[in-house]
């Protein structure tokens, strides 16, 4: 089968980190990624099945890994070489537990205890599968998720291996372009619930890429938040953010002053570094993961407020977290059963499947650009500049030869 | 004998004319037949300023001589106009310094020892020590400032405001408490244009937002025709009502001064002359200044202009009862600035210079440029506007989105947030004014830093409300297009382009009037 494979290459990682994110078009030339032909993943254990990818998204964390921006903290929980791609819509090629061969599914990429064939850890026992402690042991090689695991393959290949604990059937009538939003939407659901937003809380969503837009929609749909301010760089993101529930949309440059005005806070400017507020919003969600975005989220949050890390975070100045006594809350992937908020013990994927079916999300489905695997360089460059180019999501369709 | 202002009709012998545009100016060829309104030349100044001051204080209008009003043990407060007047700032010694020194001398002679000096800056920014020193002079500054007896009025210091009642129209009259509770309030004014002075001094200069909101609002401003004619300005009507109520509560001794038209010192004095009368030296100065400005970095260009100190001369001083004094003041201002203009035109052209009342030592941002052009210059008329209703106004200014964050922090938010939503003065007032006026951060900056009050950009926008309501088209020559669009206007790269853009409004061969100021002029439009 054909697949894109990420391999270990320190020089490329360094080069990618140096220029990959800065120069349009440079990422695809520097990324430690190659198009390979190799055997399909083998499936021998109970509960596992092969799946043929229909669509697989390019996520911000994929681009971060390819550009060498991902923290080395994660190095023990991936296994090289691996086929990236964890936002996957696929057809089962084998029976998978109670799901018959041919079923169209989306994948919860977390490789939890059930998939690894080990006794449930505390997290998995509580169905907080995203907190699994066994992601480096068991039947498959280390990997926090499908798409970072050498044994399972990933969505950027024609075929991958999936476990029954991971797959969720796609409702009939839902297009692949809508279905590919389910996994990121599940993450957004988890983020919205982790934010523990109270009635009429003011919320800031820093970033209006796919993560930010979905987080906005999830917050608006699942919580009783008050005004939601979204920080967006591009005009098309502004329209979508408003469509998905934002109260107002601001550019990064004006975000802090707009929050300051809305919350009647005081704004201070340190000798060096970015300005910050004394006062501010109740809950901020960092949906980018850059230093600037995270610092904006912290600097715009009131004392005792909450900052939710939805994007994979970059190193940042944590002075505000200490000085303003902020709650820094991580939000990684999604849980099999969301324990808090309006989820009522339901799974993030179930909620996400309902949310994705909504009219507003259809607008996102219409803004997907799809590439065959052999045009991966174009796809990555497109994904790198997606915001600028008016695209919300770039995906691979390994079946396509165009 | 100085020559009066006059109206030139451009013909084929007319040279290119100076048009101000921010921190620079251009030479513009106007279409044949354009009327150019030139200000009068400077009137003769008083020969002995100190003697004129003394005479005014000893022989006031409708009031007792100042020395008879001064008693031991009394509370005397001297309030004075802030740095928004005159423009450019006056070469030292400032006329206010000379008047204050004379008043203080008389107070000392009378044994008055409870004296406080207050800058009547209303919602303007606090002046720096250096700026205060320039106005009151070194001796007064050193004698009063260290003891806290010379300070800027703080319109947000609730403990130092006195609410004196409501006018018959229900307008709050709330002013500085020290001034309100004084036995005598002496107000020292610099009357640069006809809009200043009279009851616009105490009831506005020493007021709070609670009081100012009654006349600084879109509805009042749009009905003021014009601000330079206090008898036809609703803003002034309100101020007059407040002033008359104030009269029942405190004794005001108003001192008003009028200036000549010497706006520019050498080597810029050619800007005050009529172009066809430029000498070889003037033309050399023009060339040198233009070359210098062309190559100077922005910061240096800014300094070249903002370091100018005008060699103004005193044309008159009157003291006594506010309204009686102001009648004389207005007469003197009219003598210096009035130019008879026969009828309105389809198009009015104005160059907006580098300086307005609210950007002394800082940049003229787009909102201030709008206020200067569509507010003050447009309103420089008596009788009827220079441009007909539905006509076009063409202004010259770069209109760059440069804001001084020290002086104009609320302007940034007004520009980015409010004008993005609406440019209609009534809409922005209804939707946003309260938020900005009561924003604690803006209040903090106004009180402790050198920032204009949070509501100030709104007031600037309201100043332009009458013009926006009156004209059909506003086009800025040489302006940043995006900024002009944000303000609700259009930008053109040249005068011919601007006239082409205005065709739908004024036709193919419109009548054009160019107000050639500064120096200051007041068009007396006869219809």
Interface residues (C-beta under 8 A of the other chain):
Chain A: X254 X257 X258 X260 X261 X264 X265 X266 X267
Chain B: X412 X413 X416 X417 X435 X439 X440 X441 X444
